[in-house]
């Protein structure tokens, strides 16, 4: 009888733990709300973004997580001067914005930070949309980055309700101001509400909702920020094809933490034709794919429990992090492409690439005098030009080289 009772107890324990795995219905609920038309694209500092912030805070509160913003609240308030254009470094209008921050205190020695940005492009008024005529159109940002925000909420639920006391504390943070220049993460890192010397590492999620089932391919940035990352990612991988980028500086909020000497990882399921367009809607999210990504992140985190505190490594920064651009070609690079050259994943109507005749699928192999082997070469080449200048671009289309003239 004792054996039967013990088996029943063990079964109930397993059932309880299993029930706390990632919930697709929860992901659907979060993304549908955050990417709804009623939130008008969650533009930084907008009333609708405040509604999104309150939604996130209420979910943290339901999980009984400790408020870790300003003044014993879930909100980390700050101000910044809104850029007048993508290359403006001075700024104009002062914007008030807020991150949403919660803490799970497991009485551990070290803390793991899990983050994602929840702002998006609003009504297309900030010069960062890739739509030909963006102003007045709702940019819902389902993948960018309601998907990552939903990921933070689901991981917060998992780690707070899984009946397993992890060997880390957790800081869950949803950033505002990312689309305008990583403002939310920068401001938090300037005056954090936790002791950064006790932070083990930071995991960031940006656009994790469009996993391609045909390839199972994800991109993970920051693998060079600790010697532990690559072995861990390989050991816990259960079917992903992973493109690893060593740099700590990349196109999202993990950069702010890397610059504070914290090891980072940034998960990304890849670029797509709806990026920064009004068509980035919740119906296009691969919810099962996002579930797989989040379960992989859980495996990575739980595997780090058996390791000492991670040692931070400085990485070689990409040209994207160092170059200044006065022009744009108007293409969407395929960040998952691993061959030589830069594959075009999308072309914005009315931009220089469109006028020159470039098409989706073209492979850029030279821009001006610089041969393009990868995204870094492309960024380096782009930084050489000023508005109004013309140059040659060599592409490969269906295996045939073609030379075109582009005017910025």
C-alpha positions as CSV (number, residue, x, y, z in Angstrom):
1,X,0.0,0.0,0.0
2,X,2.9,2.4,0.8
3,X,4.4,1.7,-2.6
4,X,1.1,2.5,-4.3
5,X,0.7,5.7,-2.3
6,X,4.2,6.7,-3.1
7,X,3.7,6.1,-6.8
8,X,0.5,8.1,-6.8
9,X,2.3,11.0,-5.1
10,X,5.1,10.9,-7.6
11,X,2.6,10.8,-10.5
12,X,0.8,13.9,-9.1
13,X,4.1,15.7,-8.6
14,X,5.1,15.0,-12.2
15,X,1.6,16.1,-13.4
16,X,1.9,19.3,-11.5
17,X,5.3,20.1,-12.9
18,X,4.3,19.2,-16.4
19,X,1.2,21.4,-16.2
20,X,3.5,24.4,-15.8
21,X,5.2,23.9,-19.1
22,X,4.8,26.6,-21.8
23,X,1.1,27.2,-22.6
24,X,0.2,28.0,-26.2
25,X,-3.2,29.4,-25.1
26,X,-1.4,31.8,-22.8
27,X,0.9,32.9,-25.7
28,X,-2.1,33.4,-27.9
29,X,-3.9,35.5,-25.3
30,X,-0.9,37.7,-24.7
31,X,0.1,38.3,-28.3
32,X,-3.5,38.8,-29.5
33,X,-4.0,41.5,-26.8
34,X,-0.7,43.3,-27.3
35,X,-0.9,43.2,-31.1
36,X,-4.6,44.2,-31.3
37,X,-5.7,47.2,-33.3
38,X,-6.9,48.8,-30.1
39,X,-3.3,49.3,-28.9
40,X,-2.4,51.2,-32.1
41,X,1.0,49.7,-32.4
42,X,2.3,50.5,-28.9
43,X,4.3,53.5,-29.9
44,X,6.8,54.5,-27.2
45,X,5.2,56.9,-24.7
46,X,1.7,56.6,-26.2
47,X,-1.5,56.1,-24.1
48,X,-1.8,52.7,-25.8
49,X,1.7,51.6,-24.8
50,X,0.7,52.5,-21.2
51,X,-2.2,50.1,-21.5
52,X,0.2,47.4,-22.6
53,X,2.5,48.2,-19.6
54,X,-0.5,47.9,-17.3
55,X,-1.4,44.5,-18.9
56,X,2.2,43.2,-18.3
57,X,2.2,44.6,-14.7
58,X,-1.1,42.9,-13.9
59,X,0.2,39.6,-15.1
60,X,3.3,39.9,-13.0
61,X,1.0,40.8,-10.0
62,X,-1.1,37.7,-10.6
63,X,2.0,35.6,-10.3
64,X,2.8,37.2,-6.9
65,X,6.1,38.5,-8.3
66,X,7.9,41.3,-6.4
67,X,7.6,44.8,-7.9
68,X,11.1,45.9,-9.0
69,X,10.6,49.2,-10.7
70,X,10.7,52.7,-9.1
71,X,9.1,53.4,-5.8
72,X,8.1,49.8,-5.0
73,X,6.1,49.5,-8.2
74,X,6.3,47.4,-11.3
75,X,7.1,50.5,-13.4
76,X,10.6,51.8,-14.1
77,X,9.9,55.3,-15.3
78,X,12.3,57.5,-17.3
79,X,12.5,60.2,-19.9
80,X,14.4,60.8,-23.1
81,X,14.5,63.1,-26.1
82,X,12.8,61.5,-29.1
83,X,14.9,61.3,-32.2
84,X,13.7,63.4,-35.1
85,X,15.0,60.9,-37.7
86,X,16.8,57.5,-37.6
87,X,20.2,59.1,-37.6
88,X,19.4,62.0,-35.2
89,X,21.7,62.0,-32.2
90,X,20.4,65.1,-30.4
91,X,16.6,64.5,-30.2
92,X,13.7,66.8,-29.9
93,X,10.5,66.2,-28.0
94,X,10.9,64.8,-24.4
95,X,9.1,61.5,-24.0
96,X,8.1,59.8,-20.8
97,X,8.2,56.0,-20.9
98,X,8.3,53.1,-18.6
99,X,9.8,49.6,-18.4
100,X,7.9,46.9,-16.5
101,X,10.0,45.0,-13.9
102,X,9.3,42.1,-11.6
103,X,11.5,39.9,-9.4
104,X,11.3,36.2,-8.3
105,X,13.3,35.9,-5.1
106,X,14.5,32.4,-4.6
107,X,17.0,33.5,-1.9
108,X,19.8,32.5,-4.2
109,X,23.2,34.0,-4.6
110,X,22.8,35.1,-8.2
111,X,20.1,36.5,-10.5
112,X,19.2,35.7,-14.1
113,X,17.6,38.5,-16.1
114,X,15.0,37.6,-18.7
115,X,13.9,40.4,-21.0
116,X,12.1,41.6,-24.2
117,X,10.9,44.9,-25.5
118,X,7.1,45.6,-25.7
119,X,7.0,48.8,-27.7
120,X,6.6,48.9,-31.5
121,X,6.1,51.5,-34.2
122,X,2.8,52.9,-33.3
123,X,1.1,54.6,-36.3
124,X,4.2,54.6,-38.4
125,X,5.1,58.2,-37.7
126,X,8.7,57.7,-36.5
127,X,10.5,57.1,-39.8
128,X,11.4,53.5,-39.0
129,X,8.6,51.7,-40.9
130,X,9.5,49.8,-44.0
131,X,6.0,50.4,-45.5
132,X,6.0,52.6,-48.6
133,X,3.4,55.0,-47.0
134,X,3.4,54.1,-43.3
135,X,1.9,57.2,-41.6
136,X,-1.5,56.6,-40.0
137,X,-1.3,52.8,-40.4
138,X,-1.4,50.6,-37.3
139,X,1.9,48.7,-36.9
140,X,0.7,45.9,-34.6
141,X,4.1,44.3,-34.1
142,X,2.9,40.8,-33.3
143,X,6.3,39.2,-33.9
144,X,8.2,42.4,-33.1
145,X,7.9,42.2,-30.2
146,X,4.6,41.0,-28.7
147,X,6.1,37.5,-29.3
148,X,9.1,38.2,-27.0
149,X,6.9,40.0,-24.4
150,X,4.6,36.9,-24.3
151,X,7.8,34.9,-23.8
152,X,8.8,36.8,-20.8
153,X,5.3,36.4,-19.3
154,X,5.2,32.7,-19.9
155,X,8.7,32.2,-18.5
156,X,7.7,34.2,-15.5
157,X,4.8,31.9,-15.0
158,X,6.8,28.8,-15.5
159,X,9.6,29.7,-13.1
160,X,7.3,31.0,-10.4
161,X,4.8,28.1,-10.5
162,X,6.8,25.0,-11.5
163,X,7.2,23.7,-8.0
164,X,10.9,23.5,-8.5
165,X,13.0,26.0,-6.6
166,X,15.7,27.1,-9.0
167,X,19.2,28.0,-7.9
168,X,18.7,31.5,-9.3
169,X,16.6,34.5,-8.6
170,X,14.9,35.9,-11.7
171,X,14.4,39.5,-12.9
172,X,11.7,39.7,-15.5
173,X,11.8,43.0,-17.5
174,X,9.8,44.3,-20.5
175,X,11.5,47.3,-22.1
176,X,9.9,50.3,-23.7
177,X,11.8,52.6,-26.2
178,X,13.7,49.8,-28.0
179,X,12.5,50.8,-31.5
180,X,13.8,54.3,-31.0
181,X,17.2,53.3,-29.8
182,X,17.2,50.8,-26.9
183,X,16.2,53.6,-24.5
184,X,14.4,51.4,-21.9
185,X,17.3,48.9,-21.5
186,X,19.9,51.7,-21.5
187,X,18.1,53.7,-18.8
188,X,17.6,50.6,-16.6
189,X,21.3,49.6,-16.9
190,X,22.3,53.2,-15.9
191,X,20.4,52.8,-12.6
192,X,19.4,49.1,-12.1
193,X,17.1,48.0,-9.3
194,X,19.2,44.9,-8.7
195,X,22.9,44.5,-7.9
196,X,24.5,43.8,-11.2
197,X,27.5,42.2,-9.5
198,X,25.1,39.4,-8.5
199,X,23.7,39.0,-12.0
200,X,24.8,35.7,-13.7
201,X,23.6,36.5,-17.2
202,X,20.9,38.1,-19.3
203,X,18.6,36.4,-21.9
204,X,16.8,38.6,-24.4
205,X,14.0,37.6,-26.8
206,X,13.2,39.7,-29.8
207,X,11.0,38.3,-32.7
208,X,10.7,34.7,-31.6
209,X,7.3,34.1,-33.1
210,X,8.0,33.2,-36.8
211,X,10.0,29.9,-36.6
212,X,10.0,28.2,-40.0
213,X,8.9,24.6,-39.5
214,X,10.7,23.6,-42.7
215,X,14.1,24.6,-41.3
216,X,13.7,24.9,-37.5
217,X,16.4,27.6,-37.7
218,X,17.0,30.2,-35.0
219,X,19.7,32.8,-34.6
220,X,21.4,33.2,-31.2
221,X,23.5,36.3,-30.6
222,X,26.0,36.8,-27.8
223,X,27.5,33.3,-27.7
224,X,31.0,34.7,-27.3
225,X,30.1,36.7,-24.1
226,X,30.9,33.6,-22.0
227,X,32.9,30.5,-22.7
228,X,30.0,28.4,-21.4
229,X,27.4,29.4,-24.0
230,X,28.4,27.3,-27.0
231,X,28.7,24.0,-25.2
232,X,25.5,24.7,-23.3
233,X,23.5,25.5,-26.5
234,X,24.8,22.4,-28.2
235,X,24.1,20.1,-25.2
236,X,20.5,21.3,-24.8
237,X,19.6,21.6,-28.5
238,X,16.9,19.1,-29.4
239,X,16.4,19.8,-33.1
240,X,17.1,23.4,-33.9
241,X,19.5,24.5,-36.6
242,X,21.3,27.3,-34.8
243,X,23.2,30.1,-36.4
244,X,25.5,31.5,-33.6
245,X,26.7,35.1,-33.5
246,X,29.5,35.7,-31.0
247,X,29.1,39.5,-30.6
248,X,27.6,41.0,-27.5
249,X,26.5,44.0,-29.4
250,X,23.5,43.3,-31.6
251,X,20.2,44.7,-32.8
252,X,18.3,44.5,-29.5
253,X,18.3,45.2,-25.7
254,X,20.9,42.6,-24.8
255,X,23.5,45.1,-26.0
256,X,22.8,47.4,-23.0
257,X,23.6,44.6,-20.5
258,X,26.7,43.4,-22.5
259,X,28.1,46.9,-22.2
260,X,27.8,46.5,-18.4
261,X,30.0,43.3,-18.6
262,X,27.1,40.9,-18.2
263,X,27.1,37.7,-20.3
264,X,24.1,37.7,-22.7
265,X,22.2,35.6,-25.1
266,X,19.6,37.0,-27.6
267,X,17.1,34.6,-29.3
268,X,15.6,35.5,-32.7
269,X,13.7,33.3,-35.2
270,X,14.6,35.3,-38.2
271,X,13.6,38.1,-40.5
272,X,10.5,38.1,-42.6
273,X,8.6,40.2,-45.2
274,X,6.3,41.7,-42.5
275,X,9.2,43.2,-40.5
276,X,8.4,46.8,-39.5
277,X,5.2,46.8,-41.6
278,X,1.5,47.0,-40.7
279,X,1.2,43.4,-41.8
280,X,3.0,42.0,-38.7
281,X,-0.2,40.5,-37.3
282,X,-0.9,37.8,-34.7
283,X,-2.4,35.4,-37.3
284,X,1.0,34.9,-38.7
285,X,2.6,33.8,-35.5
286,X,3.8,30.2,-35.2
287,X,2.7,29.5,-31.7
288,X,3.9,26.0,-31.6
289,X,7.3,27.2,-32.8
290,X,7.5,29.8,-30.1
291,X,6.6,27.2,-27.5
292,X,9.6,25.2,-28.8
293,X,11.9,28.2,-28.5
294,X,10.8,28.9,-24.9
295,X,11.2,25.3,-23.9
296,X,14.7,25.4,-25.3
297,X,15.5,28.6,-23.3
298,X,14.2,26.8,-20.1
299,X,16.6,23.9,-20.8
300,X,19.5,26.3,-21.3
301,X,18.7,28.1,-18.0
302,X,18.3,24.9,-16.0
303,X,21.5,23.5,-17.4
304,X,23.4,26.6,-16.0
305,X,22.4,25.7,-12.5
306,X,25.2,23.2,-12.2
307,X,27.8,25.7,-13.3
308,X,29.7,28.4,-11.4
309,X,28.8,32.0,-12.0
310,X,29.6,32.8,-15.6
311,X,32.7,34.7,-16.5
312,X,32.2,37.6,-18.9
313,X,34.1,37.8,-22.1
314,X,34.5,40.8,-24.3
315,X,33.6,40.1,-28.0
316,X,34.6,41.6,-31.3
317,X,31.8,44.0,-32.2
318,X,30.2,43.9,-35.6
319,X,30.4,46.8,-38.0
320,X,26.7,47.3,-37.4
321,X,27.5,48.4,-33.9
322,X,30.2,50.8,-34.9
323,X,29.2,52.3,-38.2
324,X,27.2,55.5,-38.8
325,X,24.7,55.5,-41.7
326,X,23.6,58.5,-43.5
327,X,21.8,56.5,-46.2
328,X,19.6,53.4,-46.5
329,X,19.4,51.0,-49.4
330,X,15.8,50.0,-48.5
331,X,16.3,46.3,-48.2
332,X,15.6,43.7,-45.5
333,X,18.7,41.5,-45.1
334,X,18.3,37.8,-44.6
335,X,20.1,37.4,-41.3
336,X,19.9,33.6,-41.4
337,X,21.8,33.3,-44.7
338,X,25.1,31.6,-44.2
339,X,26.7,31.7,-47.6
340,X,28.9,34.4,-49.0
341,X,27.1,37.7,-49.8
342,X,24.0,39.4,-48.4
343,X,20.7,37.8,-49.5
344,X,17.8,40.3,-49.9
345,X,14.8,39.1,-47.9
346,X,12.6,42.1,-48.9
347,X,12.7,45.4,-50.8
348,X,10.8,48.5,-49.7
349,X,8.9,50.3,-52.4
350,X,10.2,53.7,-53.4
351,X,13.6,53.2,-51.8
352,X,17.0,53.1,-53.6
353,X,17.1,49.3,-54.0
354,X,13.6,49.3,-55.5
355,X,14.5,52.1,-57.9
356,X,17.6,50.2,-59.0
357,X,15.7,47.0,-59.7
358,X,16.8,44.8,-56.8
359,X,14.4,41.9,-56.0
360,X,13.7,39.6,-53.1
361,X,16.1,36.7,-53.3
362,X,18.9,38.7,-54.9
363,X,22.4,38.1,-53.5
364,X,24.4,41.3,-53.1
365,X,28.1,40.5,-53.7
366,X,29.6,44.0,-54.1
367,X,28.5,47.5,-53.1
368,X,30.7,50.3,-54.5
369,X,34.4,49.1,-54.1
370,X,33.6,46.7,-51.2
371,X,33.1,43.0,-51.8
372,X,30.2,41.8,-49.7
373,X,30.9,38.5,-47.9
374,X,28.4,39.0,-45.0
375,X,26.3,41.5,-43.2
376,X,29.3,43.2,-41.7
377,X,30.8,44.0,-45.1
378,X,27.4,45.4,-46.1
379,X,27.3,47.7,-43.1
380,X,30.8,48.8,-43.7
381,X,30.1,49.6,-47.4
382,X,26.8,51.4,-46.6
383,X,28.6,53.7,-44.1
384,X,30.8,55.1,-47.0
385,X,28.0,56.9,-48.8
386,X,26.1,60.2,-48.4
387,X,22.6,61.0,-49.5
388,X,22.4,61.8,-53.2
389,X,25.5,59.8,-54.2
390,X,25.4,57.0,-56.7
391,X,27.4,53.8,-56.9
392,X,27.4,50.4,-58.5
393,X,26.0,47.3,-56.9
394,X,26.8,43.8,-58.2
395,X,24.2,41.1,-57.4
396,X,23.7,37.4,-58.2
397,X,20.2,36.5,-59.4
398,X,19.5,32.9,-60.2
399,X,23.2,32.2,-60.5
400,X,23.8,35.1,-62.9
401,X,25.8,38.2,-62.0
402,X,24.2,41.5,-62.8
403,X,25.5,45.1,-62.2
404,X,23.1,47.9,-61.3
405,X,23.4,51.5,-60.4
406,X,21.9,52.7,-57.1
407,X,21.4,56.3,-56.0
408,X,20.9,57.0,-52.3
